[in-house]
Amino acid sequence: MTTEIILENISLTLGSKRVLKPLDLSLRSSDLTILVGPNGAGKSSLLKLICGDHQPDQGRILFDQIALPHWPLDKLARRRAVMTQSSEIAFPFTVLEVVRMGANLQAVDAHDADRRAMLALEAVDMERLAGQRFQALSGGEQQRVQLARTLAQVWSPCHEGQANFLLLDEPISNLDIRHQIELLQLAKDYTKSGGGCLAVLHDLNIASMFADRLLVMQQGQIVGDGPPNEILTNDLIAQIFGIRLQVNRPPGCPIPYILPQTFFDAAEPQHMSNPS
Amino acid sequence: MRSAAHPGSASLSGDRSLLGWTSLLVLSLILICVAIVSVTQGASDLSAVRLLSFLSSWITDQNEGMSRRDAIILFDIRLPRLALGLLVGAALATSGACLQGLFRNPLADPGIIGISAGATLAAILAIVLGNSLFAPLEAFLGLYMLPVFAFFGSLIATITLYTIATHRGQTSVATMLLAGIALAAILGAGAGILTYLSDDQQLRDLTFWSMGGLGGATWGKVFTCLPFIALSLFAIPFFAKGLNALLLGDHQARHMGIDVQTLKRSLVLCIALAVGAAVSVSGTIGFLGIIVPHILRLVIGPDHRFLLPASALLGAIILVLADMIARTIVAPAELPIGIIMSALGGPFFLWLLLKNRQVLAL
């Protein structure tokens, strides 16, 4: 049975700015859904709506058939975990203590919380630094610890037929290439085991490697929705990023890749101009 | 590497639970010793040996008893003073720890950022206008007039400060400290005006607030502040996990299932209850709320499940010790304890400011 997050005709205004135009969207568990788009397209705002950080101007968001405001916060926290971009922690917690805060939600006792926290730390390759102070870590290490905390909160992808969700806002922005791939693989495995995952990413190649479903946003709208090899085209990239890049499709490989070299013909040297 | 480097903390690296439990046990034992020493120290001689022999004879039911003079010193002077010291110390240190969690920075202290000043102004209002404007209220509240007023004073000050310093869920340290200074100044001006209006008797009552101290402790005072402080100290540990999550940020705490608004409101209420009651019986005693949690964080880490009870214990220990110094150093006269705490706490606060210079980015 798939669990769904359904957005019905929602829009969002922050201050006087229309951040999201009315949109409908349904996110299925078992899919790794990746949200891409230029800066300011509304990706993080959409994710924040789904987390409940922003309230939509109109419409409603259903998680597992129940509208978000009707979910008791503690029950919801056991079904979906959120990783935000900010990873500041005010006081000198150790890595283990940070991850244990997530693990506490599922744990039956302190010993169980420790065990779950260590499992999550092993998953992100941080178990050796469990005793370090969080503030002493590098940006990438902090990001992996936050991911471990998020994972520990909804460790089982699926419980009694109900899927849990991971909502990740740029989870790999500070990571080296190996950890980028390992952590996306972790998210992929999570969805393969029945869980759900929505991640905001900037790297189109990583997105194309791992996404079951790619959502492309521009100016508060979803302008592309589907498997990466269907929707990633030269034209779409030119349209949303305002730059002409070559989308390569090697024969026999289902994953398109994009090299950050522009190709532009002699007649059109202003490759930075926005075609729209 | 002060925190993670404690190898004996537990079998699991990074787990400081064992250290937390050990600290609570050690602090409890120290508190008992300090309490015993404190009732035997003072201008009059009531030695620990005599106290212990009295206690043992009382337990074994041999009715030797102590002299009437000793009994009066013990039961009517030293014990209420000890009880008041324990309550006020625990209340101030614990509310300091809560306040720092709420504001997400280690520089918040009820005395520094104007919360005690709110309680003080309200208490002065109660004293000066108690038999005129607020006469019906005083008839109704009786002994509890002062703590109730002080509670509302500190509540209003805390809410005002939090509203000013927090913008879109982010609390600015600089704004908080500066707004706290402004708030304390405004409230101090109010207190000054009221002092002008007061008569001689009221003036004498008021003087002790400007210094802060446990002098004149009676069982009456103890039982006046007990319900407020006890309620607050009983409730606060239930917010420990929420406070931990809050240190990750408001949104993050909500994602982890914490009802952040309810948590913050409950915390503000508890802080106001504890600070209001403490100020109403002992005046302004600053810096306890900042020194105690900071020392404890260095040793056992910032986990509020241990930090809050440990703050209560260490706060009680330090205040009782400071009170012992206050009443023995110039015996038979005594120094106001507020002066001792300021002399110790001021330099400590400056050191903390220097250490946090980058964080503050004033």
Interface residues (C-beta under 8 A of the other chain):
Chain A: C51 G52 D53 L73 D74 K75 L76 A77 R78 A81 V82 T84 S86 E88 I89 A90 F91 P92 F93 T94 V95 L96 E97 V98 M101 G102 N104 L105 A110 D114 M118 A130 G131 Q132 R133 A136 Q153
Chain B: M1 R2 S3 A4 L12 S13 G14 D15 R16 S17 R104 N105 P106 K241 N244 A245 L247 L248 G249 H251 Q252 R254 H255 M256 G257 I258 D259 R297 G301 P302 D303
